[in-house]
Amino acid sequence: MRAHAVPATLRRLARDPVWLTLVVAIFVALGLFVAYPLVKVLLTSVRDGDAWTLEHYRIVAERKLYRNALVNSVAVGAIVGVVGTALGYLIAFVVTRTEVPAKRTLHLVSVLPIISPPFVTAVSILLLFGFNGLVTRHVPWLADSSIYGFRGVVLSQLLTFTPIAYLSLRGVLQSIDTTLEDASFNLGASRWQTFTRVTLPLSLPGIAGAFLVVFIESLADFGNPLVLAGAAFPMLATQAYLEITGSFDLARGAALAVVLLLPSLSAFAIQRYYLARRRYVTITGKPALATSRLVGARTKWLLYAGVLLFSLVVAVFYAVIVVGATTRVWGTDYTPTLEHFVYVFQVGFDAVKDTLVIAVVSTPLSGVLGMLIAFAVVRGRFPGKGLMELGAILNFAVPGTVVGIGYILAFNAPPILLTGTLAILVAAFVFRYMPVGIQSGIAVLRQIDPAIEEAARNLGANSLTTFRKVTLPLVAPAFFSALVYAFVRAMTAISAAIFLVSASWNLMTVQILSQVGSGRLGVAAAFSVVLIAIVVVAIAAIGAFVERMGGERARMRI
């Protein structure tokens, strides 16, 4: 029977030429913009001119600088992954499982780092604890304690990536049926026993997923180490960048990129294998209202104090950015001024315009393509469907530095010459950030009765028309999430984009790093404030657009 299954699916595809064209186009796009750059990285790393060689890997293994960079990157990633996931779980637990004041404010402050460039906290750390920092200048015993290196990188990454773990774990805790905890209490279990034997085990898939995301984000992080690591604390992502842009050694940079790729893919594979061998299913489909019985009054307020402290630190760090943007010369002259914003909108306006153009072009492409792939994976019947899903989410497990290097190697020469163009940046953002939309779309589509789409096809609509007029409005919440994520990442990306910018197309994030490197922290802070303001306005606009598109269903679910 299996031998006849493939021809049958091919015959069904042939009867719908629009659907067939779409499937083929998706495979071609994934092969060209996902697989091909990664293959180029691997091939370049084992080439020396026209000869095959492992010399670059030998140098990476023997040179102490590279070994230290690998150890530092993995150590920082592991620490940030563990601590960031624990902090994210704490915040999610307090927000979803306790009755405490100002939960909405805590949520908004906690997710603030997600809508800003991933290294804005590093800029704030410099303003506070740098050599000319506000705290350093007024607290004498901190004058000899440098924030550069391990401490600075870990602190900045924790502030940056903990909110990602929080958002993931918030959904996990909301989905756990609290009647299971009530049943545990009814059987005589203590609060601690209920948490460790019921709530925590049911949270493990989400915890593993959150750790994976934070670990990969830490490994791929480029801006924070570039600002705070310093020469004494090398890290792999920045070393790969310096090899390519400083030493112009593409082969060695590619070898470092492959080495950087290994721990990320290993963590991804271990997490998938771990979750595949276990089932975590609650009894009911829809959870009951959250209960506060899991924690006592004293524990509740202790946990709340910890979350308040984290939110206060985040708020202070971002307030410092605003103050730094409106201060004449940080550290010496705190006279209020708007001259930094004048610089942004006069001298740096091209970067603002370019960033907006790239984000506006790439966001709908990423959102629509993500929903199309999700639709194909859930509803389609064609050979290679699993391969399509794997290829579509592969870039999620690949550090941005590797993606940037891959695009430089793949599209820097004929037959596909895209370097320096808008197209290469748009392609990098679309295929880098659409996996989140794909996963959201798959989750929502599996909850929609296929009979609705079958009815449209029975009335004469082809697959593409059915998707556009029936499916897409039904998945409006997932589409909204995909658009927001794609826009935010396109506005705030740095690790992949820094390899792809040119004189014709620049980004605000690259300008921020450039200003930090030049010591113009006020201008860097002003760029950051403008970028965050644009993102906030855009999220509201995207929400209004999707609400109109989805009608009453979207208004009820977004």
VOGU-3710 file (C-alpha; in Angstrom, 3 decimals, decimal comma):
1> mrahavpatl> 0,000/0,000/0,000  2,833/2,377/0,797  4,209/1,972/-2,744  0,932/3,311/-4,150  0,677/6,165/-1,618  3,254/8,418/-3,242  1,769/8,226/-6,775  -1,681/8,902/-5,261  -0,455/12,061/-3,533  1,287/13,144/-6,725
11> rrlardpvwl> -1,945/12,677/-8,671  -3,781/14,834/-6,136  -1,102/17,524/-6,490  -1,354/17,378/-10,278  -5,103/18,038/-10,089  -4,423/21,322/-8,229  -1,665/23,124/-10,189  -1,724/26,144/-7,845  -1,056/23,897/-4,850  1,632/21,986/-6,756
21> tlvvaifval> 3,366/25,241/-7,722  3,232/26,433/-4,122  4,773/23,226/-2,716  7,571/23,247/-5,304  8,235/26,964/-4,696  8,499/26,408/-0,921  10,976/23,559/-1,380  13,075/25,658/-3,772  13,046/28,640/-1,406  14,028/26,531/1,616
31> glfvayplvk> 16,788/24,850/-0,354  18,151/28,161/-1,625  17,881/30,329/1,496  18,199/27,775/4,334  20,117/24,675/3,221  22,438/26,219/0,617  24,028/28,857/2,942  24,652/26,241/5,640  26,245/23,889/3,116  28,446/26,755/1,898
41> vlltsvrdgd> 29,642/27,381/5,449  30,564/23,725/5,866  32,299/23,468/2,473  34,237/26,716/2,923  35,491/25,559/6,318  37,187/22,509/4,733  38,659/24,267/1,691  41,998/25,992/1,193  41,977/27,352/-2,310  41,200/24,376/-4,546
51> awtlehyriv> 42,245/21,758/-1,982  40,225/19,980/0,693  41,716/20,382/4,156  40,987/20,277/7,877  43,741/22,790/8,586  41,318/25,463/9,772  39,851/23,110/12,363  43,341/22,125/13,495  44,176/25,780/14,056  40,902/26,315/15,910
61> aerklyrnal> 41,643/23,312/18,143  45,261/24,286/18,832  45,031/28,045/19,292  44,271/29,002/22,886  42,263/32,051/21,834  39,698/29,930/19,991  39,538/27,252/22,688  38,893/29,918/25,307  36,247/31,501/23,077  34,421/28,167/22,773
71> vnsvavgaiv> 34,618/27,441/26,514  33,494/30,982/27,367  30,570/30,850/24,942  29,279/27,482/26,162  29,795/28,414/29,831  27,968/31,719/29,468  25,213/30,026/27,434  24,727/27,321/30,061  24,680/29,789/32,980  22,347/32,212/31,231
81> gvvgtalgyl> 20,173/29,289/30,098  19,787/27,851/33,598  19,440/31,127/35,515  17,344/32,823/32,811  14,962/29,864/32,627  14,655/29,766/36,427  13,936/33,503/36,562  11,459/33,173/33,696  9,673/30,348/35,511  9,541/32,415/38,708
91> iafvvtrtev> 7,980/35,387/36,913  5,536/33,162/35,012  4,546/31,348/38,207  3,853/34,572/40,099  1,895/36,089/37,202  -0,238/32,990/36,499  -0,597/31,260/39,883  -0,803/33,978/42,529  -3,069/36,900/43,300  -0,691/39,851/43,598
101> pakrtlhlvs> -1,002/43,543/42,715  0,033/45,111/39,382  0,444/41,852/37,460  -0,171/43,564/34,123  2,527/46,139/34,884  4,927/43,367/35,873  4,189/41,604/32,588  4,776/44,717/30,472  8,029/45,624/32,218  9,266/42,030/32,086
111> vlpiisppfv> 8,838/41,787/28,300  10,337/45,218/27,555  13,752/43,754/26,529  12,046/41,697/23,794  11,003/44,786/21,818  14,430/46,408/21,972  17,778/45,490/20,401  19,345/42,587/22,327  22,302/44,714/23,411  20,464/47,803/24,730
121> tavsilllfg> 21,016/46,466/28,237  24,750/46,413/27,478  24,586/50,115/26,609  22,741/50,747/29,874  25,367/48,761/31,782  28,069/50,983/30,275  26,137/54,104/31,290  25,877/52,798/34,860  29,017/50,730/35,451  31,444/51,641/32,674
131> fnglvtrhvp> 34,688/53,507/33,276  32,722/56,772/33,250  29,480/55,284/34,522  27,056/56,976/36,870  27,403/54,360/39,617  31,141/53,838/39,101  31,894/57,554/39,535  29,872/57,891/42,741  30,643/54,586/44,456  34,398/54,522/45,095
141> wladssiygf> 34,703/50,823/45,885  33,316/49,988/42,436  35,948/52,057/40,638  38,390/49,139/40,528  35,745/46,535/39,689  35,422/46,230/35,923  32,065/45,309/34,390  33,800/44,137/31,229  34,164/40,402/30,662  32,229/37,517/32,174
151> rgvvlsqllt> 30,133/39,499/34,679  29,007/42,116/32,204  28,094/39,623/29,479  26,135/37,362/31,848  24,269/40,289/33,411  23,328/41,826/30,067  22,245/38,489/28,596  20,140/37,622/31,645  18,268/40,910/31,345  17,900/40,397/27,599
161> ftpiaylslr> 16,854/36,748/27,364  14,976/36,022/30,613  11,792/37,591/29,143  11,895/35,043/26,297  11,843/32,214/28,843  9,083/33,984/30,769  6,762/34,271/27,768  7,271/30,617/26,869  6,734/29,357/30,424  3,751/31,628/31,042
171> gvlqsidttl> 1,825/29,749/28,375  2,961/26,411/29,799  1,736/27,206/33,311  -1,556/28,578/31,989  -2,183/25,331/30,102  -1,779/23,042/33,145  -5,132/22,004/34,552  -5,131/23,257/38,149  -7,650/20,577/39,161  -4,705/18,169/39,146
181> edasfnlgas> -3,113/20,241/41,907  -6,405/20,343/43,782  -6,600/16,543/43,536  -3,094/16,311/44,985  -4,111/18,478/47,941  -7,232/16,380/48,461  -5,046/13,283/48,717  -3,060/14,884/51,531  0,017/16,158/49,679  1,773/19,261/50,946
191> rwqtftrvtl> 2,303/22,342/48,802  5,932/21,400/48,153  4,992/17,813/47,249  2,279/19,044/44,885  4,668/21,436/43,185  7,535/18,940/42,799  5,359/15,948/41,813  2,592/17,580/39,763  3,235/21,151/38,609  6,966/20,935/37,960
201> plslpgiaga> 6,899/17,616/36,037  4,086/18,929/33,831  6,182/22,057/33,186  9,266/20,132/32,075  8,577/20,290/28,310  8,226/24,049/28,528  11,277/24,358/30,759  13,350/22,315/28,317  12,097/24,416/25,414  12,768/27,683/27,229
211> flvvfiesla> 16,285/26,590/28,163  16,971/25,612/24,565  15,862/28,985/23,228  17,821/30,963/25,829  20,927/28,808/25,376  20,889/29,226/21,588  20,165/32,951/21,863  23,107/33,328/24,253  25,471/31,422/21,955  24,334/33,468/18,967
221> dfgnplvlag> 24,386/36,785/20,827  26,704/39,172/19,122  26,017/42,670/20,429  26,404/42,143/24,183  29,800/40,377/23,911  31,019/42,933/21,361  30,187/45,753/23,778  31,128/44,139/27,096  33,318/41,051/26,618  36,607/42,823/25,943
231> aafpmlatqa> 39,817/41,299/24,635  40,403/39,328/27,845  37,122/37,400/27,489  36,811/36,190/23,869  33,583/34,609/22,674  32,979/32,521/19,580  30,389/34,679/17,794  32,553/37,801/17,974  35,706/35,883/17,023  34,033/34,560/13,870
241> yleitgsfdl> 32,991/38,111/12,999  36,504/39,469/13,583  38,062/36,746/11,425  35,844/37,702/8,494  35,741/41,496/8,833  39,135/42,075/10,458  41,409/39,385/9,025  39,325/38,772/5,861  39,732/35,039/6,442  36,427/33,557/5,264
251> argaalavvl> 37,567/29,957/5,661  38,582/30,324/9,296  35,488/32,357/10,050  33,430/29,551/8,514  35,253/26,976/10,654  34,454/28,988/13,786  30,835/29,222/12,624  30,646/25,426/12,300  32,110/25,051/15,794  29,513/27,531/17,058
261> llpslsafai> 26,803/25,537/15,308  27,673/22,252/17,047  26,544/23,073/20,628  23,368/24,733/19,324  22,320/21,765/17,197  23,354/19,343/19,965  21,139/21,130/22,483  18,301/21,196/19,941  18,625/17,457/19,220  18,867/16,502/22,908
271> qryylarrry> 15,794/18,567/23,748  13,750/17,014/20,916  14,899/13,489/21,847  14,141/14,075/25,533  10,620/15,334/24,879  9,850/12,678/22,271  10,366/9,903/24,846  7,936/11,406/27,354  4,278/12,361/27,389  3,001/15,273/29,438
281> vtitgkpala> -0,759/15,414/29,040  -3,269/16,970/31,395  -6,685/15,364/31,711  -8,964/18,128/30,472  -8,665/20,103/27,293  -9,267/23,487/28,894  -7,666/24,419/32,203  -9,688/25,695/35,072  -9,094/29,022/36,744  -5,678/29,437/38,333
291> tsrlvgartk> -5,493/28,706/42,031  -3,374/30,311/44,716  -3,435/27,235/46,968  -0,041/26,126/45,661  1,797/28,735/47,720  1,206/30,084/51,187  0,910/33,775/51,984  4,520/34,154/53,164  5,948/32,282/50,163  3,733/34,240/47,779
301> wllyagvllf> 5,022/37,598/48,946  8,612/36,339/48,972  8,285/35,226/45,340  6,533/38,482/44,490  9,421/40,439/45,987  11,862/38,568/43,717  9,790/39,345/40,623  9,436/42,983/41,682  13,206/43,206/42,058  13,788/41,864/38,531
311> slvvavfyav> 11,168/44,206/37,069  12,665/47,139/38,952  16,136/46,354/37,591  14,751/46,171/34,039  12,856/49,449/34,502  15,930/51,199/35,883  18,138/50,006/33,040  15,694/51,286/30,430  15,132/54,540/32,302  18,894/55,047/32,165
321> ivvgattrvw> 18,733/54,680/28,365  16,141/57,482/28,181  18,180/59,700/30,504  21,357/58,965/28,546  19,598/59,940/25,319  18,642/63,341/26,776  21,959/64,120/28,526  24,627/66,259/26,846  27,758/64,285/27,819  27,264/61,252/30,042
331> gtdytptleh> 29,598/61,228/33,007  30,659/64,878/32,822  27,770/67,111/31,727  24,242/66,020/32,628  22,565/69,083/31,101  19,267/68,047/29,462  19,384/68,190/25,660  17,733/66,816/22,535  20,823/67,139/20,353  21,294/63,362/20,213
341> fvyvfqvgfd> 17,829/62,960/18,690  18,625/65,752/16,245  21,668/63,729/15,179  19,523/60,592/14,743  16,976/62,315/12,501  19,534/64,289/10,506  22,829/62,429/10,179  21,470/58,969/11,036  18,079/59,173/9,345  19,161/56,922/6,460
351> avkdtlviav> 19,650/54,068/8,927  16,192/54,711/10,411  14,612/54,724/6,934  16,520/51,629/5,758  15,570/49,675/8,877  11,899/50,552/8,440  11,907/49,626/4,747  13,573/46,262/5,423  11,191/45,478/8,309  8,084/46,547/6,380
361> vstplsgvlg> 9,059/44,410/3,368  10,184/41,323/5,279  7,399/41,214/7,898  4,412/40,340/5,662  6,562/37,952/3,621  7,654/36,154/6,776  4,114/36,042/8,201  2,394/34,823/5,035  5,112/32,304/4,134  5,042/30,954/7,685
371> mliafavvrg> 1,276/30,457/7,536  1,523/28,841/4,078  4,130/26,363/5,301  2,065/25,633/8,424  -0,972/25,067/6,188  1,038/22,744/3,928  2,418/20,748/6,864  -0,933/20,306/8,629  -3,339/20,035/5,689  -1,147/18,941/2,781
381> rfpgkglmel> -0,489/15,433/1,511  2,692/15,263/-0,531  6,066/13,495/-0,470  8,686/15,174/1,724  6,282/16,944/4,084  8,472/16,152/7,102  11,528/17,415/5,235  9,709/20,680/4,522  8,915/21,185/8,203  12,507/20,398/9,217
391> gailnfavpg> 13,933/22,792/6,642  11,508/25,522/7,644  12,452/25,458/11,339  16,166/24,668/10,871  17,218/28,313/11,073  15,592/28,470/14,514  18,339/26,185/15,846  21,137/27,979/13,975  22,924/30,945/15,592  22,482/34,200/13,703
401> tvvgigyila> 26,230/34,528/13,238  26,234/31,282/11,247  23,308/32,490/9,130  25,079/35,767/8,356  28,312/34,028/7,380  26,363/31,523/5,278  24,616/34,289/3,342  27,908/36,079/2,688  29,448/32,875/1,335  26,381/31,828/-0,674
411> fnappilltg> 25,396/35,116/-2,282  28,689/37,004/-2,648  29,399/35,837/-6,206  27,570/34,678/-9,352  25,311/32,925/-10,160  23,361/34,476/-7,251  24,907/37,842/-6,390  22,882/39,550/-3,664  25,546/41,107/-1,432  24,862/44,750/-0,655
421> tlailvaafv> 21,237/44,626/-1,799  17,899/44,883/-0,069  17,095/41,333/-1,181  19,785/39,647/0,920  18,652/41,373/4,126  14,996/40,631/3,447  15,743/36,973/2,670  17,867/36,616/5,813  15,116/38,045/8,028  12,266/36,133/6,385
431> frympvgiqs> 13,879/32,705/6,634  15,514/33,391/9,984  12,377/34,480/11,846  9,439/32,674/10,212  9,814/29,426/12,281  7,976/31,053/15,198  5,033/31,818/12,925  5,136/28,293/11,519  4,932/26,700/14,947  2,108/29,036/16,014
441> giavlrqidp> 0,235/28,333/12,783  0,607/24,570/13,142  -0,725/24,693/16,705  -3,799/26,713/15,685  -4,528/24,773/12,475  -4,641/21,506/14,388  -7,526/22,956/16,415  -9,584/23,928/13,318  -11,994/21,414/11,805  -10,769/20,577/8,263
451> aieeaarnlg> -14,411/20,279/7,187  -14,588/24,077/6,956  -11,866/24,110/4,305  -13,325/21,041/2,595  -16,595/22,919/2,183  -14,781/25,755/0,400  -13,054/23,328/-1,968  -16,347/21,544/-2,673  -17,737/24,903/-3,761  -14,972/25,218/-6,357
461> anslttfrkv> -12,208/27,119/-4,529  -8,635/25,942/-5,106  -6,192/25,411/-2,240  -4,696/28,908/-2,419  -8,114/30,607/-2,453  -9,217/28,443/0,465  -6,133/29,433/2,402  -6,596/33,159/1,647  -10,338/33,445/2,295  -11,015/30,744/4,871
471> tlplvapaff> -7,903/29,562/6,691  -5,993/32,816/7,109  -8,861/34,664/8,853  -9,278/31,682/11,187  -5,607/31,716/12,196  -5,559/35,498/12,753  -4,102/35,242/16,303  -1,189/33,089/15,128  -0,738/35,367/12,119  -0,591/38,358/14,463
481> salvyafvra> 2,077/36,654/16,573  4,089/35,837/13,458  3,903/39,405/12,158  4,842/40,960/15,486  7,764/38,605/16,020  9,032/39,097/12,468  8,795/42,893/12,686  10,427/43,126/16,106  13,300/40,874/15,050  13,771/42,695/11,751
491> mtaisaaifl> 14,014/45,987/13,648  16,315/44,681/16,389  18,466/42,030/14,629  22,246/42,290/14,718  24,046/38,916/14,735  23,179/37,940/11,148  22,531/41,427/9,803  25,933/42,898/10,659  27,524/40,712/7,961  24,997/41,833/5,345
501> vsaswnlmtv> 24,727/45,621/5,729  26,350/47,847/3,133  26,749/51,475/2,188  23,378/51,263/0,431  21,471/49,489/3,196  22,267/50,048/6,865  20,448/49,243/10,103  19,798/51,142/13,312  21,235/48,297/15,379  24,517/48,505/13,477
511> qilsqvgsgr> 24,519/52,280/14,016  24,007/51,764/17,758  27,016/49,432/17,924  29,051/51,870/15,855  28,190/54,759/18,173  29,087/52,683/21,245  32,431/51,806/19,646  33,053/55,526/19,046  32,202/56,402/22,638  29,044/58,346/21,668
521> lgvaaafsvv> 26,781/56,678/24,218  24,206/59,483/24,103  23,636/59,001/20,373  23,493/55,217/20,853  20,865/55,695/23,556  18,860/58,049/21,310  18,886/55,504/18,482  17,664/52,885/20,981  14,785/55,068/22,203  13,673/55,833/18,634
531> liaivvvaia> 13,839/52,150/17,694  11,778/51,043/20,712  9,170/53,743/19,997  8,842/52,580/16,375  8,407/48,964/17,466  5,687/49,830/20,005  3,730/51,852/17,431  4,146/49,108/14,815  2,870/46,384/17,179  -0,277/48,430/17,803
541> aigafvermg> -0,731/48,984/14,057  -0,238/45,285/13,252  -2,743/44,363/15,950  -5,343/46,745/14,458  -4,737/45,345/10,966  -5,069/41,704/12,001  -8,129/42,498/14,126  -9,819/44,023/11,088  -8,785/41,050/8,944  -9,950/38,451/11,432
551> gerarmri> -13,169/40,205/12,381  -14,974/39,252/15,542  -12,981/36,011/15,920  -9,719/37,921/16,076  -11,157/40,426/18,555  -12,170/37,616/20,842  -8,845/35,744/20,727  -5,990/38,255/20,316
//
